[in-house]
Amino acid sequence: MYNNQNNALAEQEKFMLPAAMPEGEFTQEELAEDMEGLQMSFPRIKIPAGGALQFEIPSDDPESPDYAKTLVGVILSNFPNNAYWPEGSEYDDSTTPLCSSVDGKQGIGEPGGSCAACALNRFGSAAEGNGKACKNMRVLYLLRSGEFMPLQVTLPPHQSEALP
């Protein structure tokens, strides 16, 4: 890796996959039976906002999250995600969106329907300014070195536009 600040090579850390479960511990049938009805959720990273310079990473103690200046890992998956919240509540974690789309194409809720044809997904539809009322985001699943469970990172509109 090349470092622009001092034109020196930075040390490349080795990515470590977690040790696999020993074979024979569980059969696929036993795992499927145990997971029946289980809904999968991933730890969600909070993006720095309001001048903060660190990511907030959930830990075993919800009252004491971990913090990191950078996130390093392998992106396992990424996809577009749209959401429309009532005006003024788009950054409130306890408010669910009125309409959302897990694929960036089809909205579910009010107004719902095709995201491409939705008036709330057009520039100028925001209550203030020239932005969109519907937020176009990107969800990443990031696996960090030595961990089993990926982290979910939702990039806000201004950061997700730079990604393919």
KOLMI-362218 format. One record per residue (C-alpha): x, y, z; residue number from 1; residue in three letters. Coordinates in steps of 0.02 Angstrom, whole numbers, plus 32768, in hexadecimal, padded with zeros to 4 digits. Layout:
@c1 X&c2 Y&c3 Z&gutor NUM&loro ala
...
//
This chain:
@c1 8000&c2 8000&c3 8000&gutor 1&loro met
@c1 8044&c2 80AB&c3 7FD3&gutor 2&loro tyr
@c1 803C&c2 813A&c3 8050&gutor 3&loro asn
@c1 8030&c2 81E7&c3 7FFF&gutor 4&loro asn
@c1 8065&c2 8245&c3 809C&gutor 5&loro gln
@c1 8119&c2 8209&c3 80A4&gutor 6&loro asn
@c1 812A&c2 81A5&c3 8002&gutor 7&loro asn
@c1 8151&c2 8107&c3 8065&gutor 8&loro ala
@c1 80FF&c2 805F&c3 805C&gutor 9&loro leu
@c1 8084&c2 803E&c3 80E9&gutor 10&loro ala
@c1 8086&c2 7F96&c3 813C&gutor 11&loro glu
@c1 7FFE&c2 7F23&c3 80F6&gutor 12&loro gln
@c1 7FA3&c2 7EC4&c3 817E&gutor 13&loro glu
@c1 7F76&c2 7E10&c3 815E&gutor 14&loro lys
@c1 7EBB&c2 7DEB&c3 8158&gutor 15&loro phe
@c1 7E92&c2 7D5C&c3 81CD&gutor 16&loro met
@c1 7DFB&c2 7CED&c3 81B0&gutor 17&loro leu
@c1 7DAD&c2 7CAD&c3 8251&gutor 18&loro pro
@c1 7DD2&c2 7BFA&c3 8282&gutor 19&loro ala
@c1 7D4A&c2 7B88&c3 823D&gutor 20&loro ala
@c1 7CD9&c2 7B22&c3 82AC&gutor 21&loro met
@c1 7D1C&c2 7A72&c3 82C3&gutor 22&loro pro
@c1 7CC9&c2 79F7&c3 824D&gutor 23&loro glu
@c1 7C4A&c2 7983&c3 8299&gutor 24&loro gly
@c1 7C12&c2 79FF&c3 8320&gutor 25&loro glu
@c1 7B6A&c2 7A20&c3 82CA&gutor 26&loro phe
@c1 7B18&c2 79D7&c3 8230&gutor 27&loro thr
@c1 7AC8&c2 7A4A&c3 81B0&gutor 28&loro gln
@c1 7A1F&c2 7A04&c3 81E1&gutor 29&loro glu
@c1 7A3C&c2 7A2D&c3 8299&gutor 30&loro glu
@c1 7A71&c2 7ADE&c3 826E&gutor 31&loro leu
@c1 79DA&c2 7AF6&c3 81FC&gutor 32&loro ala
@c1 7966&c2 7AB6&c3 8286&gutor 33&loro glu
@c1 79B4&c2 7B2A&c3 8307&gutor 34&loro asp
@c1 79A7&c2 7BC0&c3 8293&gutor 35&loro met
@c1 78F2&c2 7BA4&c3 825F&gutor 36&loro glu
@c1 7891&c2 7C47&c3 8275&gutor 37&loro gly
@c1 7930&c2 7CA6&c3 82A2&gutor 38&loro leu
@c1 7943&c2 7D52&c3 8255&gutor 39&loro gln
@c1 79F6&c2 7D82&c3 8230&gutor 40&loro met
@c1 7A34&c2 7E2E&c3 8260&gutor 41&loro ser
@c1 7AE3&c2 7E74&c3 8258&gutor 42&loro phe
@c1 7B3A&c2 7EF0&c3 82CB&gutor 43&loro pro
@c1 7B21&c2 7F9D&c3 8282&gutor 44&loro arg
@c1 7BAD&c2 801B&c3 8277&gutor 45&loro ile
@c1 7B83&c2 80D1&c3 8296&gutor 46&loro lys
@c1 7BD2&c2 8146&c3 8218&gutor 47&loro ile
@c1 7C2B&c2 81DD&c3 8263&gutor 48&loro pro
@c1 7BB9&c2 8276&c3 825F&gutor 49&loro ala
@c1 7BB8&c2 8325&c3 82A4&gutor 50&loro gly
@c1 7C75&c2 8338&c3 82A2&gutor 51&loro gly
@c1 7C99&c2 828F&c3 82F2&gutor 52&loro ala
@c1 7D33&c2 8238&c3 82AE&gutor 53&loro leu
@c1 7D15&c2 8185&c3 82E5&gutor 54&loro gln
@c1 7CA0&c2 80F7&c3 82B7&gutor 55&loro phe
@c1 7C35&c2 80B2&c3 8344&gutor 56&loro glu
@c1 7C3C&c2 7FF4&c3 8348&gutor 57&loro ile
@c1 7BC4&c2 7F8F&c3 83B5&gutor 58&loro pro
@c1 7C18&c2 7F27&c3 843C&gutor 59&loro ser
@c1 7BDD&c2 7EA2&c3 84B7&gutor 60&loro asp
@c1 7BA6&c2 7F30&c3 852B&gutor 61&loro asp
@c1 7B26&c2 7FA0&c3 84D2&gutor 62&loro pro
@c1 7B4F&c2 802F&c3 854B&gutor 63&loro glu
@c1 7C07&c2 802B&c3 851B&gutor 64&loro ser
@c1 7C23&c2 801F&c3 845E&gutor 65&loro pro
@c1 7CCE&c2 8013&c3 840E&gutor 66&loro asp
@c1 7D13&c2 809F&c3 83A1&gutor 67&loro tyr
@c1 7D86&c2 809B&c3 830B&gutor 68&loro ala
@c1 7DCC&c2 8123&c3 829A&gutor 69&loro lys
@c1 7DCD&c2 80AD&c3 8205&gutor 70&loro thr
@c1 7D72&c2 800F&c3 81D2&gutor 71&loro leu
@c1 7DDE&c2 7F8A&c3 8181&gutor 72&loro val
@c1 7D98&c2 7EEB&c3 8138&gutor 73&loro gly
@c1 7D51&c2 7E93&c3 80A1&gutor 74&loro val
@c1 7CAB&c2 7ECD&c3 8058&gutor 75&loro ile
@c1 7C43&c2 7E2E&c3 8048&gutor 76&loro leu
@c1 7BAC&c2 7E80&c3 7FFA&gutor 77&loro ser
@c1 7B66&c2 7F2B&c3 7FD1&gutor 78&loro asn
@c1 7AC2&c2 7F68&c3 7F8A&gutor 79&loro phe
@c1 7A5A&c2 8006&c3 7F76&gutor 80&loro pro
@c1 79D8&c2 802F&c3 7FFA&gutor 81&loro asn
@c1 7959&c2 80BC&c3 7FF6&gutor 82&loro asn
@c1 78F0&c2 8101&c3 8085&gutor 83&loro ala
@c1 7874&c2 818E&c3 809E&gutor 84&loro tyr
@c1 7854&c2 81CC&c3 8150&gutor 85&loro trp
@c1 77D7&c2 824C&c3 818E&gutor 86&loro pro
@c1 7824&c2 82FA&c3 8183&gutor 87&loro glu
@c1 789D&c2 831B&c3 8212&gutor 88&loro gly
@c1 78AD&c2 8266&c3 824B&gutor 89&loro ser
@c1 7927&c2 8221&c3 81CA&gutor 90&loro glu
@c1 79B6&c2 8219&c3 8247&gutor 91&loro tyr
@c1 7950&c2 81D7&c3 82DA&gutor 92&loro asp
@c1 7980&c2 811F&c3 82F5&gutor 93&loro asp
@c1 78D9&c2 80FA&c3 8348&gutor 94&loro ser
@c1 786E&c2 8135&c3 82B5&gutor 95&loro thr
@c1 784B&c2 80B9&c3 822A&gutor 96&loro thr
@c1 7842&c2 80F9&c3 8177&gutor 97&loro pro
@c1 7797&c2 8112&c3 8127&gutor 98&loro leu
@c1 77D9&c2 80BF&c3 8089&gutor 99&loro cys
@c1 7876&c2 8059&c3 806B&gutor 100&loro ser
@c1 78C9&c2 7FF1&c3 7FE5&gutor 101&loro ser
@c1 7948&c2 7F68&c3 8006&gutor 102&loro val
@c1 797D&c2 7F64&c3 7F4F&gutor 103&loro asp
@c1 7971&c2 801D&c3 7F21&gutor 104&loro gly
@c1 78ED&c2 7FF1&c3 7E9D&gutor 105&loro lys
@c1 7848&c2 7FC5&c3 7EF1&gutor 106&loro gln
@c1 7806&c2 8027&c3 7F86&gutor 107&loro gly
@c1 779A&c2 7FD8&c3 800D&gutor 108&loro ile
@c1 772B&c2 8047&c3 8078&gutor 109&loro gly
@c1 76E5&c2 80F3&c3 8055&gutor 110&loro glu
@c1 76F1&c2 8126&c3 7FC6&gutor 111&loro pro
@c1 7741&c2 8081&c3 7F8D&gutor 112&loro gly
@c1 7756&c2 8048&c3 7EDA&gutor 113&loro gly
@c1 77E1&c2 8064&c3 7E5D&gutor 114&loro ser
@c1 786F&c2 80CD&c3 7EA6&gutor 115&loro cys
@c1 789F&c2 810B&c3 7DF8&gutor 116&loro ala
@c1 77F0&c2 8155&c3 7DDE&gutor 117&loro ala
@c1 77D7&c2 8197&c3 7E90&gutor 118&loro cys
@c1 77C8&c2 8254&c3 7EA2&gutor 119&loro ala
@c1 7820&c2 8249&c3 7F4D&gutor 120&loro leu
@c1 78BA&c2 81FF&c3 7EF8&gutor 121&loro asn
@c1 78D7&c2 8299&c3 7E8C&gutor 122&loro arg
@c1 794D&c2 8329&c3 7EAE&gutor 123&loro phe
@c1 78EA&c2 83BE&c3 7EF0&gutor 124&loro gly
@c1 786E&c2 8352&c3 7F52&gutor 125&loro ser
@c1 78C3&c2 8370&c3 7FFB&gutor 126&loro ala
@c1 786C&c2 83E7&c3 8072&gutor 127&loro ala
@c1 7906&c2 8459&c3 806E&gutor 128&loro glu
@c1 7984&c2 846F&c3 7FE3&gutor 129&loro gly
@c1 7996&c2 8411&c3 7F40&gutor 130&loro asn
@c1 79AD&c2 8361&c3 7F88&gutor 131&loro gly
@c1 793C&c2 82C9&c3 7F84&gutor 132&loro lys
@c1 78B7&c2 82A6&c3 8008&gutor 133&loro ala
@c1 78E1&c2 81EC&c3 7FF4&gutor 134&loro cys
@c1 7990&c2 81C3&c3 802F&gutor 135&loro lys
@c1 79F7&c2 8158&c3 7FB8&gutor 136&loro asn
@c1 7A73&c2 80F6&c3 8021&gutor 137&loro met
@c1 7AE4&c2 805F&c3 800D&gutor 138&loro arg
@c1 7AF0&c2 7FCE&c3 8087&gutor 139&loro val
@c1 7B98&c2 7F75&c3 8098&gutor 140&loro leu
@c1 7BBE&c2 7ED4&c3 80F5&gutor 141&loro tyr
@c1 7C71&c2 7EDE&c3 8132&gutor 142&loro leu
@c1 7CD1&c2 7E4B&c3 8179&gutor 143&loro leu
@c1 7D62&c2 7E80&c3 81E7&gutor 144&loro arg
@c1 7DFD&c2 7E17&c3 81FF&gutor 145&loro ser
@c1 7DE5&c2 7D86&c3 8278&gutor 146&loro gly
@c1 7D28&c2 7D9F&c3 828E&gutor 147&loro glu
@c1 7C99&c2 7D27&c3 8265&gutor 148&loro phe
@c1 7C0D&c2 7DA6&c3 8254&gutor 149&loro met
@c1 7C10&c2 7E33&c3 81D4&gutor 150&loro pro
@c1 7BE4&c2 7EE4&c3 8207&gutor 151&loro leu
@c1 7B59&c2 7F44&c3 81B0&gutor 152&loro gln
@c1 7B8C&c2 7FF1&c3 8175&gutor 153&loro val
@c1 7B06&c2 8062&c3 8129&gutor 154&loro thr
@c1 7B55&c2 80EF&c3 80C7&gutor 155&loro leu
@c1 7AEF&c2 8190&c3 80C4&gutor 156&loro pro
@c1 7ABE&c2 81DD&c3 801C&gutor 157&loro pro
@c1 7B54&c2 8250&c3 8009&gutor 158&loro his
@c1 7BCF&c2 81C0&c3 8025&gutor 159&loro gln
@c1 7B74&c2 8138&c3 7FC4&gutor 160&loro ser
@c1 7B71&c2 819A&c3 7F20&gutor 161&loro glu
@c1 7C2B&c2 817B&c3 7F07&gutor 162&loro ala
@c1 7C14&c2 80BD&c3 7F06&gutor 163&loro leu
@c1 7BDF&c2 8056&c3 7E6E&gutor 164&loro pro
//
